[in-house]
């Protein structure tokens, strides 16, 4: 039996040699950039899951973070903004025109890839212009990175927005005589082959990450789905720890991301949190209180949660008036049609249930 090169994985924190840089690349920077009415820009550290998940790595390594700043910056202002982001946040903006960004982000990334990866075939929308924008933005990232990365840098690419980037960057760097070590981590599920092949250009998407040394997933099931797809449909050799392509071994690792426990403990011990909890307890003292906190997204199952609660109350009418549910739905992708429709659907459900049982359900 042919044996791949030994490439052991470790669950210990990532620490690179002192002289080796870590280049993190994601769709958005870990800094939220907003332009005020006075024309001045405001910078705020992002509280998103990706930024939080990598915060520990940033503390322990020499690191730069590349990403789209989230808005189109006039070319005359780009040098000043770029200097400020790099100096104060270790962040490098990748400029993307506003119309292209819309097609790439709310278009192919979140209207095609997002539902595809989460087994939502009825929500998948494919548009050739959005696909071309996706390719264009991935190429813009590669062009920006290849100008600035050095041989020996470790480039860590994140998530489904940038699945074409690893191969684009590897080939662009090779043309300049640079050898890069590239890794990729997928922050979503990876579905079965039958599901993934629903989308046109699926093979190009898979090929896009196959110049990586290591591809990471949250669970063993996601890694196995990816490995089977590469073996069964692209003909690559499969091994327990990865795949072999053209003589190169690609590790497939499983690295579930947890939460920042000390930060959670710190927040729940704050006086204003205690005060809010006490208000809830006083107001709903006679009720069983159910609290849900979810991003407003069709993969979160909020409508199904409400239907389940309705079913429970129908079967146990004596509980009506003794159970209160508070559902916090954090707004998300508000310009995307499917998300607007979901918000409307949830408000209709809440109104109907409160009419049916009395006001026991609040949507925040």
C-alpha positions in Angstrom: 0.0 0.0 0.0 1.3 3.4 -1.0 1.9 5.7 2.0 1.6 9.4 1.9 4.3 11.7 3.5 4.0 12.0 7.2 2.2 15.2 8.1 1.1 15.0 11.7 -1.7 17.3 12.9 -1.8 18.9 16.3 -4.5 20.4 18.5 -1.9 22.6 20.2 -2.0 26.4 19.6 -0.4 27.5 16.3 3.0 29.1 16.9 5.3 29.9 14.0 9.1 30.4 14.1 10.0 34.0 15.1 11.0 35.0 11.6 7.9 33.4 9.8 4.9 35.5 9.1 1.3 34.3 9.2 -0.9 35.9 6.6 -4.6 35.5 7.3 -7.0 36.1 4.4 -10.8 36.3 4.7 -13.7 38.0 3.0 -14.0 40.8 5.5 -11.3 42.4 7.7 -11.5 42.0 11.5 -12.2 45.7 11.5 -15.5 47.3 10.6 -15.0 50.5 8.6 -17.7 53.1 8.4 -17.8 56.6 6.8 -19.5 59.2 8.9 -21.6 62.1 7.7 -18.6 64.3 8.1 -16.6 62.2 5.6 -14.3 60.8 8.3 -13.8 57.0 8.7 -14.4 55.2 11.9 -12.7 51.9 12.8 -14.2 49.3 15.1 -13.0 45.9 16.0 -15.3 43.2 14.7 -17.1 40.9 17.1 -17.7 38.3 14.4 -17.1 34.6 14.9 -14.1 34.4 12.6 -12.3 37.4 14.1 -12.9 36.1 17.6 -11.9 32.5 16.7 -8.5 33.7 15.4 -7.8 36.3 18.1 -5.6 33.9 20.1 -3.4 33.1 17.0 -2.9 36.9 16.5 -1.5 37.3 20.0 1.1 34.6 19.6 2.4 35.2 16.0 3.7 37.8 13.6 0.5 38.3 11.6 -1.1 40.4 8.9 -4.8 40.1 7.9 -6.0 40.7 4.4 -9.6 41.3 3.5 -12.3 43.5 1.9 -13.0 46.6 4.0 -16.7 46.3 3.4 -17.2 49.4 1.4 -15.7 51.1 -1.7 -13.0 53.6 -0.8 -12.2 56.4 -3.3 -8.8 55.8 -4.8 -7.5 59.1 -3.6 -8.2 58.0 0.0 -6.9 54.4 -0.3 -3.3 55.1 0.7 -4.3 56.9 4.0 -6.9 54.3 5.0 -4.5 51.4 4.1 -1.7 53.0 6.2 -4.0 53.5 9.2 -5.4 49.9 9.0 -2.0 48.4 8.8 -0.4 50.5 11.5 -3.2 50.2 14.1 -4.9 46.9 13.3 -2.4 44.8 11.3 -5.0 44.8 8.5 -4.5 45.1 4.7 -7.5 46.1 2.7 -8.2 44.5 -0.7 -10.2 47.1 -2.8 -13.3 45.9 -4.6 -15.6 48.0 -6.6 -19.1 48.4 -5.1 -21.1 46.8 -7.9 -18.7 43.8 -8.2 -18.7 43.4 -4.4 -22.5 43.2 -4.4 -22.5 40.4 -7.0 -19.7 38.6 -5.3 -20.9 38.9 -1.6 -24.7 39.0 -1.5 -24.7 37.3 -4.9 -22.6 34.1 -5.5 -21.2 33.8 -2.0 -24.4 34.2 0.0 -27.1 33.3 -2.5 -25.3 30.3 -4.1 -22.6 29.0 -1.8 -24.3 29.6 1.5 -27.5 27.6 0.8 -25.5 25.0 -1.1 -23.2 24.3 1.8 -26.1 24.1 4.3 -28.3 21.7 2.3 -30.9 24.3 1.2 -31.4 23.4 -2.5 -34.6 25.5 -2.8 -32.7 28.6 -1.8 -29.8 28.2 -4.2 -29.7 30.8 -6.9 -27.1 30.7 -9.7 -26.3 33.7 -11.9 -23.4 33.7 -14.4 -22.6 37.4 -13.7 -22.4 36.6 -10.0 -20.1 33.7 -10.7 -17.8 36.0 -12.8 -17.8 38.5 -10.0 -16.8 35.8 -7.6 -13.9 34.8 -9.8 -12.9 38.5 -10.3 -12.8 39.2 -6.5 -10.8 36.0 -5.8 -8.3 37.1 -8.5 -8.1 40.6 -7.0 -7.1 39.0 -3.7 -4.5 36.9 -5.4 -3.1 39.9 -7.2 -2.9 41.9 -4.0 -1.3 39.1 -2.0 1.3 38.0 -4.6 2.8 41.5 -4.6 3.4 41.5 -0.9 3.9 38.0 0.4 7.4 36.6 0.8 8.7 33.1 0.4 8.4 31.4 3.7 5.2 33.1 4.7 2.3 30.9 5.8 -1.0 32.0 4.1 -4.2 30.9 5.8 -7.3 31.4 3.7 -10.7 31.3 5.3 -14.2 30.2 4.1 -16.4 29.8 1.1 -16.0 33.3 -0.2 -12.4 32.6 -1.3 -12.4 29.0 -2.5 -10.7 29.9 -5.7 -7.9 31.9 -4.0 -5.5 29.2 -2.9 -4.8 27.9 -6.4 -4.9 31.4 -8.0 -2.3 32.6 -5.4 -0.1 29.5 -5.6 0.2 29.7 -9.4 0.8 33.5 -9.4 3.5 33.1 -6.7 5.1 30.2 -8.6 5.3 32.4 -11.8 7.4 34.8 -9.7 9.6 32.0 -8.2 8.0 32.1 -4.8 7.1 29.0 -2.9 4.2 29.6 -0.5 2.7 27.4 2.2 -1.1 27.8 2.0 -3.8 26.5 4.2 -7.6 26.7 4.0 -10.3 26.5 6.7 -14.0 26.1 5.9 -16.2 27.6 8.6 -19.4 25.9 7.3 -20.5 22.3 6.7 -19.2 20.6 3.5 -22.1 18.6 2.0 -22.2 15.3 0.2 -21.0 15.1 -3.4 -24.6 14.8 -4.7 -25.5 18.1 -3.1 -22.3 20.0 -4.0 -22.5 19.0 -7.6 -25.8 20.8 -7.9 -23.9 24.1 -8.5 -22.3 24.7 -11.9 -18.5 25.1 -11.8 -18.3 22.8 -8.7 -15.1 21.2 -10.1 -13.4 24.6 -10.3 -14.4 25.3 -6.7 -12.8 22.1 -5.5 -9.7 22.6 -7.6 -9.5 26.1 -6.1 -8.4 24.8 -2.7 -6.2 21.8 -3.9 -3.0 23.8 -3.8 -3.2 23.9 -0.1 -0.9 21.9 2.2 -3.8 21.6 4.8 -7.5 22.0 4.5 -9.4 22.2 7.8 -13.1 21.4 8.6 -15.2 21.6 11.8 -16.1 17.9 11.9 -15.0 14.5 10.6 -18.1 14.2 8.5 -17.4 17.3 6.6 -13.8 16.2 6.0 -15.0 12.8 4.8 -17.5 14.4 2.4 -14.7 16.4 0.8 -12.3 13.5 0.6 -14.9 11.2 -1.0 -15.7 13.9 -3.5 -12.1 14.3 -4.5 -11.6 10.5 -4.7 -14.9 9.4 -6.3 -15.4 12.3 -8.8 -11.9 13.7 -9.4 -10.0 10.4 -9.2 -7.5 11.4 -6.4 -6.0 8.8 -4.1 -7.6 8.8 -0.6 -5.8 8.1 2.6 -6.9 8.2 6.2 -5.5 11.6 6.8 -5.9 13.2 3.4 -5.7 13.0 -0.4 -2.9 12.7 -3.0 -3.0 14.8 -6.1 -0.3 14.8 -8.8 2.2 13.4 -6.3 1.4 16.1 -3.6 -0.2 15.1 -0.4 -3.0 17.4 1.0 -3.8 17.0 4.7 -7.5 17.1 5.7 -7.8 18.1 9.3 -10.7 18.4 11.8 -10.5 21.5 14.1 -13.8 22.4 15.8 -13.8 26.0 16.9 -15.1 26.6 20.4 -16.0 29.8 22.2 -13.8 32.2 24.2 -14.9 31.0 27.6 -13.1 33.7 29.7 -14.8 36.4 27.6 -18.2 34.8 28.1 -17.7 34.5 31.8 -16.5 38.2 32.0 -19.6 39.4 30.2 -22.2 37.4 32.2 -20.7 38.8 35.4 -21.2 42.4 34.4 -23.7 44.4 36.6 -25.9 45.5 33.6 -26.3 41.8 32.6 -27.4 40.9 36.2 -29.9 43.8 36.0 -31.3 42.6 32.7 -31.7 39.1 34.0 -33.5 40.3 37.1 -35.9 42.3 35.0 -36.8 39.2 33.0 -37.2 37.1 36.1 -39.5 39.7 37.7 -41.7 40.2 34.6 -42.1 36.5 33.8 -42.0 35.1 37.4 -45.0 32.8 36.8 -43.8 31.6 33.4 -41.4 29.1 32.1 -39.1 31.4 30.1 -37.7 30.2 26.8 -35.1 32.5 25.2 -33.7 32.0 21.8 -30.8 34.1 20.3 -30.1 33.5 16.6 -28.9 35.4 13.6 -31.8 36.0 11.2 -31.0 33.3 8.7 -33.0 30.4 7.2 -30.4 27.9 8.3 -31.1 28.7 12.0 -34.5 27.1 12.1 -36.4 29.9 13.8 -39.7 29.2 12.0 -39.4 25.5 12.8 -38.8 26.4 16.5 -42.0 28.4 16.6 -43.9 25.6 14.9 -42.5 23.1 17.5 -43.6 25.4 20.4 -47.1 25.7 18.8 -47.3 21.9 18.6 -46.4 21.5 22.3 -49.0 24.0 23.4 -51.7 22.4 21.3 -51.0 19.1 22.9 -50.7 20.6 26.4 -53.3 23.4 26.6 -52.8 23.7 30.4 -49.4 25.2 29.6 -50.9 28.2 27.8 -50.1 31.3 29.8 -47.4 29.6 31.8 -44.8 29.5 29.0 -43.2 32.7 27.5 -40.8 32.6 24.6 -38.5 35.6 23.8 -36.8 35.2 20.4 -33.9 37.5 19.6 -33.3 37.6 15.8 -30.1 39.5 15.0 -30.5 41.2 11.6 -28.4 39.7 8.8 -28.0 40.3 5.0 -30.9 42.7 5.1 -30.5 43.6 1.4 -30.9 39.9 0.3 -34.4 39.0 -0.9 -34.6 35.7 1.0 -33.7 37.3 4.3 -36.3 40.0 3.9 -38.9 37.3 3.2 -37.8 35.4 6.3 -38.2 38.4 8.5 -41.7 39.0 7.2 -42.6 35.3 7.7 -41.4 35.4 11.3 -43.4 38.5 12.2 -46.5 36.8 10.7 -45.9 33.7 12.8 -45.5 35.7 16.0 -48.6 37.7 15.4 -50.6 34.6 14.6 -49.4 32.7 17.7 -50.0 35.7 20.0 -53.6 36.0 18.6 -54.1 32.2 19.1 -52.8 31.9 22.6 -52.5 35.4 24.0 -49.3 37.4 24.1 -46.7 34.9 25.3 -44.2 35.3 22.5 -42.0 38.3 21.7 -39.7 38.7 18.7 -36.8 41.1 19.2 
